[in-house]
């Protein structure tokens, strides 16, 4: 007595069809499908954002501009009172 058979499911489906009508049921199912599609898209967007946020394994060089080996960097005069540089 506790189980629902196929005949009872058919009667419930017919009552729902009479109450809501065929157009309204198809509209609700379309809205449900759009909601599921939007939900899946949101999950995929979060997964893509998480993958992009991962640090890369690339090794970065120094943050300053490196000079070629042949060029020298001119230094400012020392603060020890050396007045010959002026």
DAMO-V839719 format. One record per helix or strand of 3 or more residues. SS is the DSSP state (H for helix, E for strand). FROM is the first residue (numbers start at 1). LEN is the number of residues. Records with the same first field share a line. If there is no record, write none. Layout:
SS->FROM-LEN ; FROM-LEN
//
This chain:
H->6-15 ; 22-32
//
